[in-house]
Amino acid sequence: MTSPDPETKMQFLFALRSRGVTDSRVLEAMEQIDRGPFVRGIFAERAYEDTPLPIACGQTISQPSVVGLMTQALQVSPRDTVLEVGTGSGYQAAILAKLARRVYTIDRHARLVREARMIFDALQLPNVTSLVGDGSFGLPDQAPFDRIIVTAAAEDPPGPLLAQLKPGGIMVVPVGQSDTVQTLIRVRKSEDGLDYDELRPVRFVPLLEGLGKEA
């Protein structure tokens, strides 16, 4: 898909700012990463609306303002190694790749990982490693991580992921029952324990264990 025209891009960025995405590095990353290639089929023409849209495997691509707010809450620095649980379309990981030293992203659906890898390659994002696996257990071989972001809702912040977060690290995760409005939580890990901040109500698909059934 071709890049959006300047007016569409300006409206897209204005919508982000008006919904609270104010971090200049996050806005720059979201300006650089075109959402268009991550939205396919009949929904492609709606790629620049601030709305979640269906993707393959019964999943969704989050609305851009929520992606921006979660990225902003993560406070990623250029030296950070980030774990994303729930690759989905790959849009969130691509934005993180513009902010972090290295991004590991894992998804239970092999099809989504394959399709995301193709986009990462096309966008020349060599610092993203995408893997098929059960993200609820994290990625112990690459741990610990400076930042962890979870793009599916858990009933509680997953213990294995908290264990893989470095002291001084931050995790952003939606928490709550899958059939109700959830709360976006930011967890800060220190030598003394964990501090929790409630950020805003959200709605995400549930975080499930195991691998997805492929079509």
N, C-alpha and C positions, 0 to 999 in steps of 0.2 A: 504494500500500500504506500502511496506517495505521502510525503510529509504534509502536515496541515498548512493552510495558507496563514499568513501573518495575523490576520484578524482572529481566526479560530484559535491560534496559539495564544494570542493576547487574552482572549476570553477565558481560555483554559487556565492560564496563570492567575487571572483576576479571581476566578472562582476559588482557587486554592487559597489565595491570600484572604479572601473574604470569609473563609471558613477556618481561619486560624493558623494556616501554614505560613510562618513569617521568617523562618531560618533561611538566610541567604544561600547557604551551601545546598540545602535541601531543594529550594526553589530552582537553583541553577541545575542541579542534577535532573530534576523533573522536566526542565526545559530541554535538556540534552537528550533525554530518553523519550522517544516518541511512543505514545501508547498504542498507536495504530497497528503495528505489526503483532501485538499481543491479543488483539480482538479479531476473530475470524468469522466468516460466514455472514449470516443475515444481520448480525449485530455490528459489523465492521463500521457502518456509517455512523454509529453512535459512540465511537471510540473516544471522542473528546467531550462527551457529557460527563458530568460529575455524578456518575451512577454506577453501581455494581452491574456486571453483565455475565450471563452464562458462558462457560467454556466447556470443554470436553470433560468426560468422566463425572458428570454431575456436580462439577465445581463452579466457582465464580471467580472473576477478576474483581477485586475490591474497587470501590469508588476512589478516584484519585485523591480526594481530600483526606480520606481515611489513611491511604498509603502515606501521604505526606505527613499527617499528624503522628502516625506510628514511627515513621523514620525520624521525625523531629524529636520525639520522646526518647528515641534510642541514643541520641547524642553521639553519633559515630565520628571518630577522628580518623585522619588518614593513615594512622599506624595500626588501626584495629583489625582483628580477625573476627568475622561475624558468621554466626550460624543462623540460617533461616530454615524453620520447620514448616513445610508446605510450599513447595515451589509454585504450584498452580500454573498460571500463564507464564511466569518468569519475570513479570513486570517489576515486582518489588525487589527481586534479586538484582536486576539490571540497574535500578536506581542506587541500591546499596553499593554496587560495584564502582560507581562514580565517587563514592565517599570513603570507602574502606580500603585497606591494603589487600585483603583477601576475603572472599565470600564463599562459604560452603552452603549449598541449598539442597534439601532432601525432600522427596515426595514419595508417597506410597503408590502412585500411579506411573508406570513406566512410560505410557504414551505422553503424559504431560512433560516428563523429564526430557524425552526425545525431542519434542516440539520446542521446548524452551532452549535446549542446547543449540538447535539450529538458529534461533534468534540471537543467542549470545555470540555465536560464531559470526553471524552477519553483522552484528554491531561491534565486533572486535573487542570483546570483553574477556581477555585472557585470565583475569583474576577471579573468575567465577568457576567453581567446581560443582557440578550438579550430579546428584546421586539418587538412585532408586533405593528406598528402604523405609523402615518404620521410624519416622521422625520422633515419635513419642519417647524413644530411648536415646535421642540425640545422636551424636557422632563421637563416641568415646576415643576412637583412634586419633582424632584431630584435636581433642580437648586439651586444655581449657580454652574457652573463648572469651574475648573482651565484651562481646555483645551477642545476645540471642534474641531473635524475633520469631514469634509463633503466629502463623496466619490462619489458625483454626482454634476453635474454642475448647478449652479444657475445663473440667469441673473445679480444679485447683491448679496452680502453677506446678507443672510436672517435676517431681523430685529428681529424676535422672538429668533433666535439663539444668535445674538449679545447681546440681553437683558439678556440672561441666562449665559453670560460669566462674570466671576468675574473680578473686577478691578485688573490689573496685569496679566490677562489671555491672552491666545493666541488661535486664531482660524485659521485653514488652510482650504481653500475652493477653488475649481475650479470655475472660473467666466467666463461667456460668453454664446453666443447663442449655442444651442445644435448641430447645423449642421455646426459649424465652429471650428477652433482650439481655445481652451480656454486658459486662463491664471491662473496659480496657485497663489493665493493670501494668504499672511499671515497678519492677523489683530491682532494688539496688543491693548489691552484696558487699558487705564489709567484713573485716576480721571479727567483728562482734556479732554478726548475724545478718538478717534480711530486713530491709525497710520496704514497705509497700505504699504506692500512691495509686489512688483511683483517678483515672483520667477522664473517661467519658463513656456513655452507653454505646454499644456497637452490636452488630449481628454478624456472626461468622458461621460457616459450616463447622460441624463438630470435629475435634481431633480424635481420630480413630487409630487403633492399633492394627498391626498386620499390613499386608500388601493389598493393593486394589486388584479387582478382577479386570483383566484387560479384554477389550472388545475384539 
